[in-house]
Amino acid sequence: MVGDQVPAGRTVGSPRREPGADGAVRGRAAIVVVSHDPATLETLNTELSKRYSADYQLIFCSEAAELEARIREQLAAGTPVALVIGGVSAQDPGGIAVLAAVRAVDPTASRVAAVRWGEFEWVRPLFDAVAVGDIDHWVMRPVQTPDEDFHRAITGFLSESSSRRDGGFEALWVIGERWSARSQELRDMFARNGIPIGFYDATSEQGQHMLRELGLVAPELPVVALLFGSKRSTLVNPTNLEIADAFGLMTPIPAEEVFDVTVIGAGPAGLAAAVYASSEGLRTVVVEGEAIGGQAGTSSMIRNFPGFSQGVSGSRLAWEAWQQAWLFGTTYLFMRHVEGLSGEMGRLQLRLSDGSSLTARTVVIATGASYRRLGVPSLEDLQGRGVFYGAGVSEAPAMRGRKVFVVGGGNSAGQAAMHLAKWAAEVTILVRGPSLAVSMSDYLIREIDAAPNVTVVYNVMVVDGSGTDHLESLVLADRESGQRSDVPADALFVLIGSAPRAEWLADTVACDQWGFILTGADLPDDIQRRWHLNRPPMALETSLAGVFAAGDVRHGSVKRVASAVGEGAVAIPLVHRCLEAMAMAAAATGR
């Protein structure tokens, strides 16, 4: 026996089986613990059982062979394994290797190393193991009862694991065709906005039954059914704007209202600007045309953002910042694009895609950048039907057992590949250049090198592809020899380069030759000579006074999440300077 608890090899909590939202019966997710050390098993058993045994099966193993058998047993029963927690210490010297081997058995289970406080000699091996993907997380073994630091970490890992599984809470249903570009667009949009959904194929028996339940006969697809709130609604082939309005999050803005600052874009830079502006008392509105988080919101795991030693998903980072700005009083307008900007500082007019307009004293443009298109006609026709731009997070679970390709050599491509590798049988990264070292962070390169089902092919381009209902094959061309090869492919995820989302500005502000917005000292000399204020353009100020640019849309930006957040924050003191100057001018003229 382990103390007065359960013996190793036993399960705590009945393997109760419950119907999921789709009607399938599943067992509760399991937390599996493995350690050779009886003291480690006893400590983890004591702390885990009190907090998690009602909602999870807790399985304790003392041998690696037993661990593999128990995991396979759970998978055969259709029970997901949420976490595998393994002891790593002098008593468990092979603990990292035991956890690393779990990947081959269940790639989607999160592997957590439990280390003893004070055994700092294990810190570097643990960090190295995370860097190469042998483990996913680490946690200090409980040192007291209750140990809330331990539970905060475990709860975070469980939340991350739960977000990757089907069959949980569904705020809405999307019923449509599996290989439909619009269905894929909706899945991606909801995933990036952190909205839990269930997707159901309209051609399946279950999909047909659900449509009948909703009172629909041969509707135009896709159908979106909102399952929350007092007034539930069903939308037939809705626009994004209709969906946003149905959520009821936004209240009409009076035509006469003037905001201190309008932030265009809810990526890292825009959200940071909104947090600082609204927290400092500025009347702030954020306009977002797609989803919070921008490109960063599609990242499954960002490990180099300061303050998150265990990493953080882009969607979680964006969700927290969105709520933070909302708490401070930020107003949001979703699924609207800004189509035009005119006027002058103090009375800037923004024309929106829904026909309405906004008035603001200052503006922060944080529209970010989008992934460049491949420009291959045959593949453009298959977008959403096996060809995806970004979308690695929302589509990853559907890639189980498939042969997947990722195009790109930057961090976004590397993060997408590692996330897809948890489900796909094979992931191949296609890189135009001869190396990843120039464009990708070292920690990601090491993870990719260590991943058994991820391969990198260099000096290659995608030049063609084919498929009937969905992607079936790709044509790759070697950039040096020109030789072409036809390879079978189930999916292609494209994450190449960046194109600034600034085309809507036309000639309103000065941009460089690639369309990135020029600011501050980078503005052309003739613009700086013609500057009409008694001060030079400020650091992030565009050629239109009172209009600032921050993040990836700005010329010279670093293209990192942390730097985008920094620029968004820095923009607000500059906004204050503009507002103060306007107030002083108004006082001088007696207005």
ZAGU-551156 format. One record per residue (C-alpha): x, y, z; chain. Coordinates in pm, 1 decimal. Layout:
<pts>
xx, yy, zz, chain
X, Y, Z, A
...
</pts>
This chain:
<pts>
xx, yy, zz, chain
0.0, 0.0, 0.0, A
103.4, 363.0, -54.9, A
58.3, 495.3, 297.2, A
-309.7, 446.8, 378.5, A
-411.4, 534.4, 22.8, A
-455.2, 314.1, -284.0, A
-185.6, 78.6, -411.3, A
6.0, 163.0, -726.5, A
-167.8, 18.0, -1026.8, A
-514.4, 96.5, -891.7, A
-769.8, 351.9, -1004.6, A
-922.7, 612.6, -775.2, A
-1279.6, 704.9, -866.9, A
-1517.1, 494.3, -1068.3, A
-1468.5, 495.9, -1444.8, A
-1815.6, 647.3, -1483.0, A
-1924.4, 677.0, -1843.6, A
-2126.6, 978.0, -1950.1, A
-2295.9, 1083.6, -2273.5, A
-2117.9, 1361.1, -2457.8, A
-2286.8, 1642.7, -2648.3, A
-2290.3, 1429.3, -2961.0, A
-2461.6, 1140.4, -2780.4, A
-2153.6, 919.0, -2766.6, A
-2078.7, 760.8, -2430.1, A
-1731.4, 831.1, -2296.8, A
-1546.9, 760.7, -1977.0, A
-1416.7, 1041.9, -1765.5, A
-1073.0, 1166.1, -1863.1, A
-784.5, 1011.4, -1673.0, A
-491.3, 1153.7, -1481.6, A
-219.3, 890.2, -1478.7, A
67.4, 909.1, -1227.4, A
388.8, 706.6, -1254.5, A
682.5, 683.5, -1016.0, A
918.7, 419.9, -876.8, A
926.4, 611.4, -550.1, A
650.8, 515.2, -298.4, A
681.7, 854.5, -127.3, A
619.0, 1037.8, -453.9, A
314.6, 821.5, -528.5, A
179.2, 878.0, -177.9, A
226.7, 1255.3, -192.5, A
65.9, 1290.3, -536.4, A
-213.6, 1049.1, -447.4, A
-298.8, 1242.7, -132.7, A
-313.6, 1578.8, -304.6, A
-472.5, 1473.0, -633.8, A
-741.7, 1248.3, -485.1, A
-893.7, 1517.6, -265.5, A
-924.0, 1767.8, -549.1, A
-980.3, 1572.0, -870.8, A
-1119.6, 1224.0, -800.8, A
-1480.9, 1334.8, -851.0, A
-1417.5, 1450.7, -1207.4, A
-1123.3, 1241.6, -1326.2, A
-1006.9, 885.2, -1301.0, A
-680.1, 879.7, -1107.5, A
-450.1, 594.0, -1202.9, A
-125.9, 521.8, -1017.4, A
158.4, 315.1, -1165.3, A
498.3, 218.8, -1030.9, A
651.3, 85.3, -1353.4, A
690.7, 220.4, -1705.9, A
553.6, -101.9, -1858.5, A
245.9, -75.8, -1641.1, A
205.6, 288.4, -1744.4, A
193.3, 200.4, -2114.1, A
-56.4, -78.6, -2051.8, A
-289.0, 144.5, -1850.7, A
-280.7, 422.7, -2110.5, A
-359.5, 179.5, -2390.5, A
-641.5, 39.7, -2178.2, A
-793.9, 386.3, -2143.0, A
-762.4, 462.2, -2513.5, A
-921.2, 129.5, -2608.3, A
-1216.9, 220.3, -2385.7, A
-1252.4, 558.7, -2553.4, A
-1134.8, 740.3, -2243.2, A
-902.6, 1037.9, -2301.5, A
-585.9, 1069.4, -2096.8, A
-565.6, 1430.8, -1982.2, A
-231.9, 1425.1, -1798.1, A
51.6, 1184.4, -1734.7, A
240.2, 1300.1, -1424.9, A
576.4, 1135.9, -1368.7, A
822.7, 1162.7, -1086.0, A
1166.1, 1300.0, -1173.7, A
1420.1, 1280.4, -892.2, A
1709.9, 1078.2, -755.4, A
1453.4, 804.1, -686.0, A
1316.3, 839.6, -1041.5, A
1631.7, 904.7, -1246.8, A
1468.4, 772.8, -1564.1, A
1152.5, 978.1, -1517.1, A
1208.9, 1203.6, -1817.3, A
1262.5, 905.9, -2047.9, A
945.0, 741.3, -1913.9, A
742.9, 1055.0, -1991.3, A
905.5, 1097.7, -2332.9, A
794.7, 745.7, -2429.3, A
429.5, 840.1, -2365.8, A
424.3, 1037.3, -2690.1, A
442.0, 719.4, -2896.2, A
146.6, 573.5, -2704.5, A
-78.0, 882.3, -2681.9, A
54.3, 1196.7, -2856.1, A
-228.4, 1415.1, -2720.5, A
-170.0, 1347.1, -2349.6, A
13.6, 1627.2, -2168.6, A
326.9, 1498.4, -1996.2, A
411.6, 1665.7, -1664.6, A
729.3, 1610.1, -1464.0, A
683.2, 1631.1, -1086.7, A
1006.9, 1735.1, -916.0, A
1100.2, 1756.7, -550.8, A
1157.5, 2103.7, -405.7, A
1528.3, 2169.8, -359.6, A
1657.8, 1912.3, -608.7, A
1782.9, 2188.2, -836.9, A
2018.2, 1955.5, -1020.5, A
1711.4, 1843.2, -1217.3, A
1623.6, 2194.2, -1335.6, A
1848.3, 2200.6, -1642.7, A
1756.4, 1847.0, -1758.5, A
1387.9, 1941.6, -1721.9, A
1426.3, 2263.2, -1919.4, A
1616.5, 2077.0, -2189.7, A
1343.7, 1811.0, -2201.2, A
1077.1, 2078.3, -2251.1, A
1288.0, 2242.2, -2522.4, A
1306.8, 1923.9, -2729.5, A
948.8, 1817.0, -2660.6, A
1024.0, 1516.4, -2435.8, A
788.8, 1660.3, -2174.8, A
526.8, 1935.5, -2194.5, A
534.1, 2084.7, -1844.2, A
687.1, 2053.3, -1501.7, A
552.5, 2113.2, -1151.0, A
692.9, 2111.3, -798.8, A
569.8, 1817.5, -592.5, A
326.6, 1924.7, -317.9, A
508.1, 2037.6, -4.9, A
202.7, 2102.6, 210.7, A
-168.4, 2018.7, 224.3, A
-337.5, 2180.8, 48.6, A
-69.0, 2305.5, -188.9, A
-246.4, 2570.5, -395.1, A
55.9, 2646.9, -613.7, A
57.7, 2281.5, -717.8, A
-316.3, 2286.0, -785.7, A
-299.5, 2610.8, -982.1, A
-45.6, 2449.5, -1213.6, A
-237.7, 2121.8, -1248.0, A
-566.3, 2302.3, -1311.8, A
-398.0, 2504.3, -1586.6, A
-265.1, 2188.9, -1751.0, A
-608.2, 2025.2, -1728.7, A
-772.5, 2330.5, -1881.2, A
-527.6, 2321.6, -2171.4, A
-591.5, 1949.9, -2220.0, A
-969.6, 1992.8, -2203.2, A
-963.0, 2265.2, -2469.7, A
-811.0, 2015.4, -2713.9, A
-1076.3, 1747.8, -2662.9, A
-1412.1, 1702.7, -2829.7, A
-1730.3, 1628.6, -2639.8, A
-1720.0, 1909.0, -2384.1, A
-1940.9, 2212.7, -2336.8, A
-2075.9, 2353.3, -2663.2, A
-2198.6, 2713.2, -2671.4, A
-2325.1, 2665.1, -3024.6, A
-2355.2, 2416.6, -3306.6, A
-2224.9, 2460.2, -3657.0, A
-2397.8, 2220.8, -3897.5, A
-2246.7, 2223.2, -4243.5, A
-2047.1, 2036.8, -4503.4, A
-1717.5, 1896.8, -4369.6, A
-1513.2, 2006.8, -4670.3, A
-1665.5, 2353.0, -4707.8, A
-1457.1, 2669.4, -4704.8, A
-1728.8, 2855.4, -4515.2, A
-1762.8, 2580.0, -4254.6, A
-1388.5, 2587.5, -4201.0, A
-1390.3, 2966.9, -4176.0, A
-1652.8, 2950.4, -3902.4, A
-1469.2, 2677.2, -3710.1, A
-1153.7, 2885.3, -3723.0, A
-1328.3, 3208.9, -3627.0, A
-1500.7, 3056.0, -3324.4, A
-1184.0, 2875.6, -3211.8, A
-978.1, 3195.1, -3232.7, A
-1240.6, 3382.9, -3032.5, A
-1238.0, 3114.3, -2762.3, A
-1597.5, 3004.0, -2822.1, A
-1656.0, 2629.0, -2763.1, A
-1852.0, 2479.7, -3050.9, A
-1964.1, 2146.7, -3185.1, A
-1929.5, 2092.2, -3558.6, A
-2161.9, 1839.1, -3721.0, A
-2154.5, 1717.6, -4078.9, A
-2488.4, 1802.5, -4239.1, A
-2468.2, 1491.9, -4459.0, A
-2443.5, 1253.9, -4161.8, A
-2742.3, 1088.6, -3996.4, A
-2677.2, 1286.0, -3679.7, A
-2648.8, 1613.8, -3870.4, A
-2978.5, 1547.5, -4048.4, A
-3144.8, 1465.0, -3715.6, A
-3020.8, 1791.2, -3561.7, A
-3152.8, 1994.6, -3855.5, A
-3493.6, 1832.2, -3813.5, A
-3483.8, 1912.9, -3441.1, A
-3422.7, 2276.2, -3534.3, A
-3723.0, 2265.5, -3768.8, A
-3511.6, 2306.3, -4082.9, A
-3567.5, 2121.9, -4410.4, A
-3288.7, 2144.7, -4670.5, A
-3159.2, 2479.2, -4537.0, A
-2882.4, 2677.4, -4698.1, A
-2565.6, 2571.6, -4519.4, A
-2398.5, 2622.8, -4285.0, A
-2644.6, 2656.0, -3996.3, A
-2534.4, 2814.9, -3667.0, A
-2745.7, 2736.6, -3360.2, A
-2676.8, 2942.7, -3046.8, A
-2736.7, 2734.2, -2734.6, A
-2692.6, 2996.4, -2462.9, A
-2891.6, 3282.2, -2319.0, A
-3261.9, 3318.6, -2258.2, A
-3339.5, 3371.1, -2625.8, A
-3176.4, 3097.7, -2829.8, A
-3153.1, 3153.1, -3201.6, A
-3079.7, 2960.3, -3518.7, A
-2902.5, 3134.9, -3805.2, A
-2910.7, 2998.5, -4160.6, A
-2595.1, 3068.3, -4363.4, A
-2528.6, 3381.0, -4155.0, A
-2270.9, 3649.3, -4219.8, A
-2006.0, 3711.2, -3955.0, A
-2180.1, 4037.7, -3872.1, A
-2512.1, 3862.1, -3814.5, A
-2339.7, 3614.0, -3583.2, A
-2170.7, 3891.7, -3383.5, A
-2498.6, 4079.5, -3343.0, A
-2679.4, 3760.0, -3236.1, A
-2432.8, 3722.0, -2947.7, A
-2565.7, 4045.8, -2800.1, A
-2226.8, 4166.9, -2674.4, A
-2239.8, 4501.3, -2850.1, A
-2467.8, 4795.2, -2786.3, A
-2535.3, 5059.2, -3054.1, A
-2302.2, 5358.4, -3042.9, A
-2474.7, 5697.4, -3067.3, A
-2376.9, 5890.8, -3379.7, A
-2273.4, 6192.9, -3172.9, A
-2035.2, 6000.5, -2945.1, A
-1668.0, 6094.4, -2970.0, A
-1407.0, 5850.3, -2838.7, A
-1071.2, 5960.3, -2705.0, A
-907.8, 5677.8, -2898.0, A
-1022.4, 5421.9, -3150.8, A
-803.8, 5111.0, -3170.4, A
-827.4, 4927.9, -3501.9, A
-744.7, 4560.7, -3452.9, A
-761.3, 4328.4, -3151.8, A
-429.0, 4149.8, -3185.9, A
-158.9, 4177.9, -2917.8, A
-77.4, 4541.5, -3002.1, A
-440.6, 4651.2, -3019.9, A
-541.7, 4473.1, -2700.3, A
-244.5, 4617.9, -2511.8, A
-336.9, 4965.9, -2634.0, A
-696.8, 4910.1, -2521.5, A
-591.4, 4787.4, -2176.3, A
-367.9, 5087.6, -2110.5, A
-603.7, 5344.0, -2266.1, A
-917.0, 5233.1, -2084.2, A
-734.8, 5172.4, -1754.0, A
-615.5, 5533.4, -1768.7, A
-964.8, 5668.8, -1815.1, A
-972.2, 5723.1, -2191.4, A
-1297.2, 5652.3, -2375.4, A
-1180.2, 5362.0, -2589.8, A
-1337.5, 5157.6, -2867.9, A
-1178.3, 4860.1, -3044.0, A
-1287.0, 4761.3, -3394.8, A
-1204.5, 4402.6, -3496.7, A
-1305.9, 4242.7, -3823.9, A
-1220.4, 3879.3, -3752.7, A
-1101.3, 3743.4, -3419.4, A
-918.1, 3860.5, -3110.8, A
-551.5, 3770.3, -3097.6, A
-456.7, 3826.7, -3461.6, A
-194.6, 3586.3, -3595.2, A
-76.1, 3522.4, -3240.0, A
-422.3, 3391.3, -3155.5, A
-366.7, 3096.3, -3388.2, A
-52.4, 2983.9, -3202.9, A
-110.2, 2668.8, -2999.6, A
180.0, 2736.0, -2762.5, A
399.7, 3044.9, -2720.6, A
694.0, 2955.4, -2497.5, A
897.9, 3276.8, -2521.2, A
644.3, 3532.4, -2394.9, A
783.3, 3687.3, -2073.5, A
609.9, 3575.5, -1757.1, A
480.9, 3238.9, -1883.0, A
750.5, 2987.2, -1798.5, A
523.3, 2695.7, -1894.0, A
415.9, 2862.6, -2218.3, A
75.6, 3002.7, -2307.9, A
-153.0, 2954.3, -2605.0, A
-211.6, 3258.7, -2822.6, A
-586.2, 3230.7, -2772.8, A
-553.9, 3225.4, -2391.5, A
-323.5, 3528.8, -2398.1, A
-567.3, 3718.4, -2619.5, A
-871.1, 3610.6, -2416.9, A
-720.8, 3740.5, -2092.7, A
-622.8, 4074.9, -2249.0, A
-967.7, 4111.1, -2408.5, A
-1139.0, 4059.4, -2072.6, A
-893.7, 4291.7, -1901.4, A
-968.4, 4579.0, -2140.0, A
-1342.6, 4505.5, -2118.5, A
-1320.5, 4522.4, -1738.5, A
-1165.0, 4869.1, -1764.1, A
-1448.6, 4989.8, -1986.2, A
-1336.5, 4931.2, -2344.4, A
-1616.3, 4918.5, -2602.0, A
-1585.0, 4652.3, -2872.6, A
-1720.2, 4637.8, -3226.0, A
-1666.8, 4289.4, -3371.0, A
-1698.6, 4167.0, -3729.6, A
-1666.8, 4517.9, -3865.5, A
-1378.4, 4638.6, -4077.8, A
-1261.4, 4996.9, -4100.3, A
-1285.2, 5090.5, -4467.2, A
-1179.7, 5453.3, -4455.5, A
-1010.5, 5711.4, -4233.3, A
-1040.8, 6086.8, -4280.3, A
-1045.0, 6417.6, -4093.8, A
-782.5, 6560.6, -3864.2, A
-658.8, 6513.0, -3510.9, A
-941.0, 6582.1, -3271.0, A
-1211.3, 6489.4, -3520.4, A
-1108.7, 6174.9, -3705.8, A
-1381.9, 5989.8, -3894.4, A
-1374.7, 5613.1, -3944.0, A
-1605.4, 5454.7, -4201.1, A
-1704.9, 5097.0, -4111.0, A
-1800.2, 4803.7, -4330.6, A
-2153.6, 4789.2, -4189.4, A
-2226.1, 5141.9, -4316.7, A
-2185.1, 5312.0, -3980.6, A
-1908.7, 5547.7, -3870.7, A
-1709.4, 5638.0, -3562.3, A
-1559.2, 5964.5, -3446.8, A
-1238.3, 5971.7, -3243.7, A
-988.1, 6228.1, -3128.1, A
-699.2, 5988.0, -3189.5, A
-653.2, 5649.7, -3357.4, A
-417.7, 5355.4, -3303.5, A
-388.0, 5131.1, -3609.8, A
-299.3, 4777.8, -3497.5, A
-441.1, 4571.3, -3782.4, A
-137.7, 4342.4, -3795.6, A
-49.1, 4128.3, -4092.7, A
-197.4, 3828.9, -4269.5, A
-26.8, 3523.7, -4412.5, A
72.3, 3566.2, -4773.7, A
-109.3, 3352.4, -5027.4, A
63.8, 3076.1, -5218.5, A
-77.9, 3204.1, -5544.8, A
-131.8, 2851.9, -5684.1, A
-476.7, 2852.8, -5852.3, A
-546.7, 2481.9, -5803.3, A
-480.6, 2515.8, -5429.1, A
-673.2, 2840.2, -5390.1, A
-977.5, 2650.1, -5517.9, A
-928.9, 2399.9, -5233.1, A
-910.7, 2656.3, -4952.8, A
-1103.9, 2525.6, -4654.7, A
-1114.9, 2181.5, -4814.2, A
-771.9, 2064.8, -4707.8, A
-583.1, 2389.8, -4773.3, A
-571.2, 2624.2, -4475.3, A
-409.9, 2960.3, -4408.7, A
-315.3, 2945.8, -4041.9, A
-596.3, 2750.3, -3869.0, A
-362.2, 2493.4, -3715.3, A
-537.1, 2509.4, -3377.0, A
-895.3, 2472.0, -3495.0, A
-829.9, 2199.3, -3752.5, A
-566.9, 1994.7, -3569.0, A
-798.3, 1734.3, -3406.8, A
-946.7, 1653.7, -3748.7, A
-597.6, 1559.1, -3871.7, A
-580.8, 1239.9, -3666.0, A
-385.0, 976.7, -3858.9, A
-344.1, 1199.6, -4166.4, A
-46.5, 1307.9, -4375.0, A
-8.3, 1682.7, -4324.0, A
218.6, 1948.5, -4477.3, A
308.4, 2288.7, -4331.9, A
454.6, 2560.4, -4554.3, A
671.8, 2818.8, -4380.6, A
994.9, 2867.3, -4189.5, A
893.3, 3104.5, -3909.1, A
775.3, 3054.4, -3553.0, A
409.9, 3034.6, -3652.4, A
485.4, 2748.3, -3889.8, A
693.6, 2568.0, -3627.8, A
427.4, 2604.0, -3360.1, A
158.6, 2483.0, -3600.1, A
367.7, 2180.4, -3700.2, A
431.1, 2076.2, -3340.7, A
63.3, 2112.2, -3252.8, A
-51.0, 1918.1, -3558.4, A
200.0, 1643.3, -3477.6, A
-8.4, 1549.2, -3172.6, A
-277.6, 1415.9, -3405.4, A
-133.3, 1369.1, -3753.8, A
51.3, 1053.5, -3852.5, A
311.7, 1257.3, -4040.9, A
390.7, 1628.6, -4052.9, A
625.0, 1763.3, -4318.5, A
749.0, 2122.6, -4299.1, A
827.0, 2270.0, -4641.9, A
1087.2, 2548.0, -4630.2, A
1196.5, 2763.4, -4924.2, A
1539.8, 2833.5, -4780.6, A
1832.4, 2611.9, -4677.2, A
1785.0, 2648.5, -4300.3, A
1542.8, 2737.1, -4021.1, A
1805.3, 2912.4, -3810.3, A
1748.8, 3261.4, -3951.2, A
1369.2, 3267.7, -3920.1, A
1275.2, 3036.0, -3630.4, A
1350.2, 3041.6, -3256.7, A
1604.6, 2788.6, -3136.3, A
1363.6, 2622.6, -2890.8, A
1124.3, 2539.8, -3175.0, A
1401.0, 2405.9, -3399.1, A
1507.3, 2170.3, -3119.7, A
1149.4, 2053.0, -3065.2, A
1109.9, 1983.8, -3437.1, A
1439.6, 1795.8, -3455.3, A
1330.7, 1571.9, -3168.1, A
974.7, 1505.5, -3287.3, A
953.0, 1151.3, -3434.9, A
674.1, 1229.5, -3682.3, A
792.2, 1573.0, -3802.8, A
1019.1, 1607.4, -4105.8, A
1168.1, 1921.6, -4259.1, A
1232.1, 1952.5, -4633.1, A
1447.4, 2247.4, -4742.5, A
1478.3, 2439.8, -5071.5, A
1133.3, 2336.8, -5187.4, A
821.1, 2509.0, -5319.4, A
459.3, 2401.7, -5358.5, A
374.3, 2457.7, -5724.9, A
53.1, 2261.3, -5775.3, A
-198.3, 2030.3, -5613.3, A
-517.7, 1842.6, -5681.6, A
-825.2, 1692.5, -5523.5, A
-1189.9, 1631.9, -5596.5, A
-1385.2, 1723.0, -5283.3, A
-1074.4, 1798.1, -5080.9, A
-695.7, 1804.3, -5113.8, A
-546.3, 1472.9, -5222.4, A
-196.1, 1551.9, -5352.9, A
69.3, 1821.1, -5384.9, A
333.4, 1890.8, -5646.5, A
664.3, 1999.9, -5493.2, A
952.7, 2155.6, -5683.3, A
1315.8, 2157.1, -5574.6, A
1435.4, 2519.8, -5598.0, A
1787.3, 2419.3, -5700.1, A
1731.0, 2141.3, -5952.7, A
1376.2, 2227.3, -6058.3, A
1280.1, 1861.7, -6024.1, A
914.1, 1804.8, -5941.5, A
753.2, 1533.3, -5734.1, A
391.5, 1440.6, -5672.9, A
316.7, 1347.8, -5310.2, A
-8.5, 1236.2, -5144.3, A
-140.0, 1492.6, -4896.0, A
-444.0, 1513.9, -4672.3, A
-394.9, 1875.4, -4565.1, A
-175.5, 2178.3, -4629.5, A
-131.1, 2456.2, -4374.2, A
21.5, 2774.0, -4517.0, A
207.2, 3013.1, -4286.1, A
439.4, 3212.0, -4509.5, A
555.6, 3567.4, -4474.3, A
329.5, 3854.2, -4384.7, A
129.9, 4109.1, -4577.7, A
28.9, 4420.4, -4380.2, A
-343.0, 4472.0, -4331.7, A
-323.2, 4833.1, -4445.1, A
-466.5, 4823.7, -4796.8, A
-785.1, 4993.0, -4671.2, A
-584.6, 5308.5, -4594.6, A
-517.0, 5378.8, -4963.7, A
-319.2, 5705.6, -4959.5, A
-441.2, 5824.0, -4618.6, A
-107.4, 5762.5, -4444.6, A
241.5, 5704.4, -4583.0, A
351.7, 5342.2, -4627.1, A
669.1, 5174.3, -4747.8, A
694.5, 4984.6, -5075.4, A
552.0, 4668.3, -4915.3, A
254.4, 4846.8, -4760.1, A
377.3, 4868.2, -4400.0, A
290.1, 5197.3, -4227.8, A
571.8, 5447.5, -4181.6, A
596.5, 5623.3, -3845.9, A
807.1, 5879.4, -3662.5, A
1162.3, 5920.9, -3788.0, A
1094.0, 5676.9, -4075.1, A
850.4, 5920.4, -4237.4, A
986.1, 6067.9, -4563.3, A
1172.1, 6397.8, -4531.4, A
917.1, 6587.7, -4737.7, A
637.1, 6482.9, -4499.5, A
842.0, 6584.8, -4197.3, A
918.3, 6921.3, -4360.4, A
546.9, 6978.0, -4425.7, A
445.9, 6869.8, -4075.2, A
201.0, 7140.7, -3963.2, A
231.4, 7108.6, -3586.5, A
490.2, 7285.3, -3369.0, A
650.4, 6949.9, -3290.1, A
796.1, 6666.7, -3500.0, A
599.0, 6343.5, -3553.4, A
614.3, 6127.0, -3244.3, A
777.3, 5782.8, -3243.9, A
472.5, 5577.0, -3349.3, A
283.1, 5859.2, -3520.9, A
192.5, 5822.6, -3886.4, A
188.3, 6095.2, -4150.9, A
-160.4, 6188.9, -4026.4, A
-127.2, 6368.5, -3692.1, A
-298.1, 6191.0, -3404.2, A
-299.1, 5857.1, -3585.5, A
-51.9, 5598.9, -3455.1, A
55.1, 5254.9, -3575.0, A
166.1, 4966.8, -3354.2, A
259.6, 4602.9, -3403.2, A
311.5, 4403.7, -3720.2, A
141.7, 4658.6, -3949.1, A
413.8, 4912.4, -3873.3, A
732.2, 4946.2, -4078.7, A
1030.3, 4826.7, -3876.7, A
834.9, 4627.6, -3617.4, A
1007.7, 4322.8, -3469.7, A
724.6, 4073.8, -3546.1, A
712.3, 3925.6, -3197.4, A
414.0, 3910.2, -2963.1, A
597.1, 4080.5, -2677.0, A
717.5, 4367.1, -2895.7, A
366.2, 4416.7, -3034.8, A
230.8, 4437.8, -2679.2, A
505.2, 4686.2, -2597.6, A
424.9, 4908.3, -2895.6, A
54.6, 4903.0, -2811.3, A
135.9, 5014.0, -2457.6, A
381.4, 5282.8, -2573.1, A
122.7, 5430.3, -2811.1, A
-102.3, 5538.6, -2523.5, A
136.0, 5791.7, -2359.7, A
166.6, 5944.3, -2707.3, A
-213.1, 5955.6, -2732.1, A
-219.2, 6137.7, -2397.0, A
25.4, 6397.3, -2532.9, A
-203.9, 6459.9, -2828.8, A
-511.3, 6492.1, -2608.0, A
-331.0, 6725.5, -2368.7, A
-216.8, 6943.6, -2659.1, A
-574.9, 6958.8, -2789.2, A
-704.4, 7053.4, -2444.0, A
-446.1, 7330.7, -2412.6, A
-530.3, 7462.9, -2760.1, A
-901.8, 7460.2, -2677.6, A
-835.7, 7646.8, -2350.2, A
-626.1, 7906.2, -2532.1, A
-902.6, 7976.2, -2781.2, A
-1173.1, 7972.2, -2514.6, A
-1355.1, 7674.2, -2664.1, A
</pts>
